Amino acid sequence: MKQADRNARTKQNIKQSFIKLIEDKGFSNITVSDITRDAGVSRGTFYVHYTDKYELLAKIEDELIMNISAALKDNLKEPLSNASSADRSGATYRVFSQALEYVDSERATMHALFSNNGDSQFFSQIKNVVDDLFTAQLIKNNGHFTNDIPIDYTKEIAINSILNIVRHWIDKDNPEDPDELANILMRSRFMAPHDLIAFN
């Protein structure tokens, strides 16, 4: 096995142990010894790749944010549309679908980081990335967030509604597949809160 492949496998083992320990003990209670013991590597091997648990966390989060950003950017080359909620051919649906495919592949990591045992700042980091990307795309295509209410509230409603649905999906024991959730997100864009309540 090539050295690069061995390094990649070692880093993956460290990551998996780290994520498991976050779920079990909480990030603040984890030590490097905990990680190396669970991963079956020496402390020396750990320090070849990471300075401490904080750098390990930062590198994992940076990779997640980079890949989520890439998935969004790849599909934001076309204007976001207000097409039918059933339209699966447009850029908006692809934005949801491709990003969710990646998130699903990193479900255990995302779940741990979003949990009470994880990093309380990570959700805000993701929200800021989505905010920046969507705002830039709207401006590029002569769109804007409505100012019917103060813009900061508008953006909170628009962005948090999407991200909280994704967070709920990550937390589910029996989640829908990414394609089905993309469809739910598409439909939710055309529904106001009062549309979600019905009376006989």
CYANA upper distance limits for C-alpha pairs under 8 A (distance plus 0.5 A):
  1 MET  CA      5 ASP  CA      6.91
  1 MET  CA      6 ARG  CA      7.12
  2 LYS  CA      6 ARG  CA      6.82
  3 GLN  CA      7 ASN  CA      6.57
  4 ALA  CA      8 ALA  CA      6.65
  5 ASP  CA      9 ARG  CA      6.67
  6 ARG  CA     10 THR  CA      6.60
  7 ASN  CA     11 LYS  CA      6.61
  8 ALA  CA     12 GLN  CA      6.63
  9 ARG  CA     13 ASN  CA      6.68
 10 THR  CA     14 ILE  CA      6.71
 10 THR  CA     41 VAL  CA      8.39
 11 LYS  CA     15 LYS  CA      6.57
 11 LYS  CA     49 HIS  CA      8.07
 12 GLN  CA     16 GLN  CA      6.63
 13 ASN  CA     17 SER  CA      6.71
 13 ASN  CA     39 ALA  CA      6.12
 14 ILE  CA     18 PHE  CA      6.52
 14 ILE  CA     35 ILE  CA      7.20
 14 ILE  CA     36 THR  CA      7.65
 14 ILE  CA     39 ALA  CA      5.91
 14 ILE  CA     46 PHE  CA      8.31
 15 LYS  CA     19 ILE  CA      6.64
 15 LYS  CA     56 LEU  CA      8.46
 15 LYS  CA     60 ILE  CA      8.34
 16 GLN  CA     20 LYS  CA      6.69
 16 GLN  CA     39 ALA  CA      8.27
 17 SER  CA     21 LEU  CA      6.58
 17 SER  CA     35 ILE  CA      6.51
 17 SER  CA     38 ASP  CA      6.32
 17 SER  CA     39 ALA  CA      5.98
 18 PHE  CA     22 ILE  CA      6.68
 18 PHE  CA     35 ILE  CA      6.31
 19 ILE  CA     23 GLU  CA      6.97
 19 ILE  CA    108 ALA  CA      7.95
 19 ILE  CA    109 THR  CA      6.51
 19 ILE  CA    112 ALA  CA      6.74
 20 LYS  CA     24 ASP  CA      6.73
 20 LYS  CA    112 ALA  CA      8.30
 21 LEU  CA     25 LYS  CA      6.02
 21 LEU  CA     26 GLY  CA      7.21
 21 LEU  CA     27 PHE  CA      7.97
 21 LEU  CA     30 ILE  CA      7.42
 21 LEU  CA     34 ASP  CA      8.42
 21 LEU  CA     35 ILE  CA      7.98
 22 ILE  CA     26 GLY  CA      4.82
 22 ILE  CA     27 PHE  CA      5.41
 22 ILE  CA     30 ILE  CA      7.77
 22 ILE  CA    112 ALA  CA      6.73
 22 ILE  CA    113 LEU  CA      8.30
 22 ILE  CA    117 ASN  CA      6.51
 22 ILE  CA    118 GLY  CA      6.67
 23 GLU  CA    112 ALA  CA      6.08
 23 GLU  CA    115 SER  CA      8.27
 23 GLU  CA    117 ASN  CA      6.75
 23 GLU  CA    118 GLY  CA      8.03
 25 LYS  CA     29 ASN  CA      6.49
 25 LYS  CA     30 ILE  CA      7.14
 25 LYS  CA    117 ASN  CA      7.76
 26 GLY  CA     30 ILE  CA      7.14
 26 GLY  CA    116 ASN  CA      8.35
 26 GLY  CA    117 ASN  CA      4.63
 26 GLY  CA    118 GLY  CA      6.71
 27 PHE  CA    117 ASN  CA      6.48
 27 PHE  CA    118 GLY  CA      6.19
 27 PHE  CA    119 ASP  CA      7.97
 28 SER  CA    117 ASN  CA      8.39
 30 ILE  CA     34 ASP  CA      6.76
 30 ILE  CA     35 ILE  CA      7.94
 31 THR  CA     35 ILE  CA      7.10
 31 THR  CA     53 LYS  CA      7.85
 32 VAL  CA     36 THR  CA      6.69
 32 VAL  CA     43 ARG  CA      7.87
 32 VAL  CA     52 ASP  CA      7.45
 32 VAL  CA     53 LYS  CA      6.92
 33 SER  CA     37 ARG  CA      6.39
 33 SER  CA     43 ARG  CA      7.51
 34 ASP  CA     38 ASP  CA      6.67
 35 ILE  CA     39 ALA  CA      6.48
 36 THR  CA     40 GLY  CA      6.23
 36 THR  CA     41 VAL  CA      5.55
 36 THR  CA     42 SER  CA      6.40
 36 THR  CA     43 ARG  CA      6.59
 36 THR  CA     46 PHE  CA      7.40
 37 ARG  CA     41 VAL  CA      7.14
 37 ARG  CA     42 SER  CA      8.20
 41 VAL  CA     45 THR  CA      6.80
 41 VAL  CA     46 PHE  CA      7.56
 42 SER  CA     46 PHE  CA      6.98
 43 ARG  CA     47 TYR  CA      6.74
 44 GLY  CA     48 VAL  CA      6.85
 45 THR  CA     49 HIS  CA      7.57
 46 PHE  CA     50 TYR  CA      6.54
 47 TYR  CA     51 THR  CA      6.11
 47 TYR  CA     52 ASP  CA      7.77
 50 TYR  CA     55 GLU  CA      6.51
 50 TYR  CA     56 LEU  CA      6.41
 51 THR  CA     55 GLU  CA      6.55
 51 THR  CA     56 LEU  CA      8.21
 52 ASP  CA     56 LEU  CA      7.01
 53 LYS  CA     57 LEU  CA      6.64
 54 TYR  CA     58 ALA  CA      6.63
 55 GLU  CA     59 LYS  CA      6.55
 56 LEU  CA     60 ILE  CA      6.76
 57 LEU  CA     61 GLU  CA      6.66
 58 ALA  CA     62 ASP  CA      6.41
 59 LYS  CA     63 GLU  CA      6.64
 60 ILE  CA     64 LEU  CA      6.84
 61 GLU  CA     65 ILE  CA      6.62
 61 GLU  CA    122 PHE  CA      8.05
 62 ASP  CA     66 MET  CA      6.48
 63 GLU  CA     67 ASN  CA      6.64
 64 LEU  CA     68 ILE  CA      6.57
 65 ILE  CA     69 SER  CA      6.44
 65 ILE  CA    126 ILE  CA      7.21
 65 ILE  CA    129 VAL  CA      8.21
 66 MET  CA     70 ALA  CA      6.65
 67 ASN  CA     71 ALA  CA      6.66
 67 ASN  CA    102 TYR  CA      8.17
 68 ILE  CA     72 LEU  CA      6.76
 68 ILE  CA     99 ALA  CA      6.42
 68 ILE  CA    102 TYR  CA      7.60
 68 ILE  CA    103 VAL  CA      8.02
 69 SER  CA     73 LYS  CA      6.47
 69 SER  CA    129 VAL  CA      7.59
 69 SER  CA    130 VAL  CA      8.23
 69 SER  CA    133 LEU  CA      8.45
 70 ALA  CA     74 ASP  CA      6.46
 71 ALA  CA     75 ASN  CA      7.22
 71 ALA  CA     95 VAL  CA      7.69
 71 ALA  CA     98 GLN  CA      6.43
 71 ALA  CA     99 ALA  CA      5.65
 71 ALA  CA    102 TYR  CA      8.25
 72 LEU  CA     76 LEU  CA      6.57
 72 LEU  CA     95 VAL  CA      5.97
 72 LEU  CA     96 PHE  CA      8.39
 72 LEU  CA     98 GLN  CA      8.01
 72 LEU  CA     99 ALA  CA      6.65
 72 LEU  CA    133 LEU  CA      8.32
 73 LYS  CA     77 LYS  CA      7.23
 73 LYS  CA    133 LEU  CA      7.95
 74 ASP  CA     95 VAL  CA      8.49
 75 ASN  CA     91 ALA  CA      6.41
 75 ASN  CA     92 THR  CA      8.24
 75 ASN  CA     94 ARG  CA      6.55
 75 ASN  CA     95 VAL  CA      5.65
 75 ASN  CA     98 GLN  CA      8.45
 76 LEU  CA     80 LEU  CA      7.54
 76 LEU  CA     91 ALA  CA      7.09
 76 LEU  CA     92 THR  CA      8.30
 76 LEU  CA     95 VAL  CA      7.21
 76 LEU  CA    137 GLN  CA      7.40
 77 LYS  CA     91 ALA  CA      8.43
 78 GLU  CA     91 ALA  CA      6.36
 79 PRO  CA     91 ALA  CA      7.29
 79 PRO  CA    137 GLN  CA      7.73
 79 PRO  CA    138 LEU  CA      8.28
 79 PRO  CA    141 ASN  CA      6.73
 80 LEU  CA     90 GLY  CA      8.45
 80 LEU  CA     91 ALA  CA      6.40
 80 LEU  CA     92 THR  CA      5.75
 80 LEU  CA    137 GLN  CA      8.32
 80 LEU  CA    138 LEU  CA      8.18
 81 SER  CA     90 GLY  CA      7.72
 81 SER  CA     91 ALA  CA      7.60
 81 SER  CA     92 THR  CA      6.67
 83 ALA  CA     87 ASP  CA      6.92
 83 ALA  CA     90 GLY  CA      8.23
 85 SER  CA    183 ASN  CA      8.11
 85 SER  CA    186 MET  CA      5.72
 85 SER  CA    187 ARG  CA      5.31
 85 SER  CA    189 ARG  CA      8.16
 85 SER  CA    190 PHE  CA      7.49
 86 ALA  CA    183 ASN  CA      7.83
 86 ALA  CA    186 MET  CA      7.92
 86 ALA  CA    187 ARG  CA      7.78
 87 ASP  CA     93 TYR  CA      7.89
 88 ARG  CA     93 TYR  CA      6.02
 88 ARG  CA     94 ARG  CA      8.03
 88 ARG  CA    183 ASN  CA      8.42
 89 SER  CA     93 TYR  CA      7.31
 89 SER  CA     94 ARG  CA      7.98
 90 GLY  CA     94 ARG  CA      7.07
 91 ALA  CA     95 VAL  CA      6.56
 92 THR  CA     96 PHE  CA      7.10
 92 THR  CA    186 MET  CA      8.31
 93 TYR  CA     97 SER  CA      6.53
 93 TYR  CA    182 ALA  CA      7.09
 93 TYR  CA    183 ASN  CA      8.03
 93 TYR  CA    186 MET  CA      7.17
 94 ARG  CA     98 GLN  CA      6.28
 95 VAL  CA     99 ALA  CA      6.69
 96 PHE  CA    100 LEU  CA      6.47
 96 PHE  CA    182 ALA  CA      5.76
 96 PHE  CA    185 LEU  CA      7.96
 97 SER  CA    101 GLU  CA      6.69
 97 SER  CA    178 PRO  CA      6.81
 97 SER  CA    179 ASP  CA      6.32
 97 SER  CA    182 ALA  CA      5.78
 98 GLN  CA    102 TYR  CA      7.10
 99 ALA  CA    103 VAL  CA      6.78
100 LEU  CA    104 ASP  CA      6.40
100 LEU  CA    178 PRO  CA      5.91
100 LEU  CA    179 ASP  CA      8.39
100 LEU  CA    181 LEU  CA      8.47
100 LEU  CA    182 ALA  CA      7.83
101 GLU  CA    105 SER  CA      6.91
101 GLU  CA    178 PRO  CA      6.18
101 GLU  CA    179 ASP  CA      8.48
102 TYR  CA    106 GLU  CA      7.05
103 VAL  CA    107 ARG  CA      6.34
103 VAL  CA    110 MET  CA      7.86
104 ASP  CA    170 ILE  CA      8.34
104 ASP  CA    178 PRO  CA      7.42
106 GLU  CA    110 MET  CA      6.63
107 ARG  CA    111 HIS  CA      6.42
107 ARG  CA    170 ILE  CA      6.85
108 ALA  CA    112 ALA  CA      6.72
109 THR  CA    113 LEU  CA      6.72
110 MET  CA    114 PHE  CA      6.49
110 MET  CA    170 ILE  CA      7.87
111 HIS  CA    115 SER  CA      6.52
111 HIS  CA    170 ILE  CA      6.53
111 HIS  CA    171 ASP  CA      6.90
112 ALA  CA    117 ASN  CA      7.51
112 ALA  CA    118 GLY  CA      6.10
113 LEU  CA    117 ASN  CA      7.84
113 LEU  CA    118 GLY  CA      4.68
113 LEU  CA    119 ASP  CA      5.80
113 LEU  CA    120 SER  CA      8.26
113 LEU  CA    122 PHE  CA      7.38
114 PHE  CA    118 GLY  CA      6.33
114 PHE  CA    119 ASP  CA      7.02
114 PHE  CA    120 SER  CA      7.47
114 PHE  CA    122 PHE  CA      7.36
114 PHE  CA    123 PHE  CA      7.04
114 PHE  CA    167 ARG  CA      8.28
115 SER  CA    119 ASP  CA      8.02
115 SER  CA    120 SER  CA      8.43
116 ASN  CA    120 SER  CA      7.67
121 GLN  CA    125 GLN  CA      6.91
122 PHE  CA    126 ILE  CA      6.87
123 PHE  CA    127 LYS  CA      6.67
124 SER  CA    128 ASN  CA      6.62
125 GLN  CA    129 VAL  CA      6.89
126 ILE  CA    130 VAL  CA      6.80
127 LYS  CA    131 ASP  CA      6.48
127 LYS  CA    159 ILE  CA      7.72
127 LYS  CA    160 ASN  CA      8.06
127 LYS  CA    163 LEU  CA      7.86
128 ASN  CA    132 ASP  CA      6.58
129 VAL  CA    133 LEU  CA      6.70
130 VAL  CA    134 PHE  CA      6.48
130 VAL  CA    159 ILE  CA      8.00
131 ASP  CA    135 THR  CA      6.41
131 ASP  CA    155 LYS  CA      8.25
131 ASP  CA    159 ILE  CA      7.37
132 ASP  CA    136 ALA  CA      6.56
133 LEU  CA    137 GLN  CA      6.72
134 PHE  CA    138 LEU  CA      6.61
135 THR  CA    139 ILE  CA      6.75
135 THR  CA    144 HIS  CA      7.95
136 ALA  CA    140 LYS  CA      6.61
137 GLN  CA    141 ASN  CA      6.78
138 LEU  CA    142 ASN  CA      6.65
138 LEU  CA    143 GLY  CA      5.01
138 LEU  CA    144 HIS  CA      6.08
139 ILE  CA    143 GLY  CA      5.88
139 ILE  CA    144 HIS  CA      6.75
145 PHE  CA    151 ILE  CA      7.51
145 PHE  CA    154 THR  CA      7.42
145 PHE  CA    155 LYS  CA      7.67
146 THR  CA    151 ILE  CA      7.63
146 THR  CA    154 THR  CA      7.48
147 ASN  CA    151 ILE  CA      6.08
147 ASN  CA    154 THR  CA      7.79
149 ILE  CA    153 TYR  CA      7.25
149 ILE  CA    154 THR  CA      6.89
150 PRO  CA    154 THR  CA      6.89
151 ILE  CA    155 LYS  CA      6.65
152 ASP  CA    156 GLU  CA      6.72
153 TYR  CA    157 ILE  CA      6.70
154 THR  CA    158 ALA  CA      6.65
155 LYS  CA    159 ILE  CA      6.27
155 LYS  CA    160 ASN  CA      8.29
156 GLU  CA    160 ASN  CA      5.89
156 GLU  CA    161 SER  CA      8.28
157 ILE  CA    161 SER  CA      6.25
158 ALA  CA    162 ILE  CA      7.45
159 ILE  CA    163 LEU  CA      6.81
160 ASN  CA    164 ASN  CA      6.17
161 SER  CA    165 ILE  CA      6.82
162 ILE  CA    166 VAL  CA      6.94
162 ILE  CA    185 LEU  CA      7.32
163 LEU  CA    167 ARG  CA      6.56
164 ASN  CA    168 HIS  CA      6.53
165 ILE  CA    169 TRP  CA      6.70
165 ILE  CA    185 LEU  CA      8.29
166 VAL  CA    170 ILE  CA      6.71
167 ARG  CA    171 ASP  CA      6.86
168 HIS  CA    172 LYS  CA      6.91
169 TRP  CA    175 PRO  CA      6.40
169 TRP  CA    176 GLU  CA      8.01
169 TRP  CA    181 LEU  CA      8.47
170 ILE  CA    175 PRO  CA      7.76
176 GLU  CA    180 GLU  CA      6.44
176 GLU  CA    181 LEU  CA      6.65
177 ASP  CA    181 LEU  CA      6.91
178 PRO  CA    182 ALA  CA      6.58
179 ASP  CA    183 ASN  CA      6.90
180 GLU  CA    184 ILE  CA      6.89
181 LEU  CA    185 LEU  CA      6.65
182 ALA  CA    186 MET  CA      6.66
183 ASN  CA    187 ARG  CA      6.73
184 ILE  CA    188 SER  CA      6.56
185 LEU  CA    189 ARG  CA      6.94
186 MET  CA    190 PHE  CA      8.01
187 ARG  CA    191 MET  CA      7.50
188 SER  CA    192 ALA  CA      8.49
191 MET  CA    195 ASP  CA      6.26
191 MET  CA    196 LEU  CA      7.83
192 ALA  CA    196 LEU  CA      7.70
193 PRO  CA    197 ILE  CA      7.97
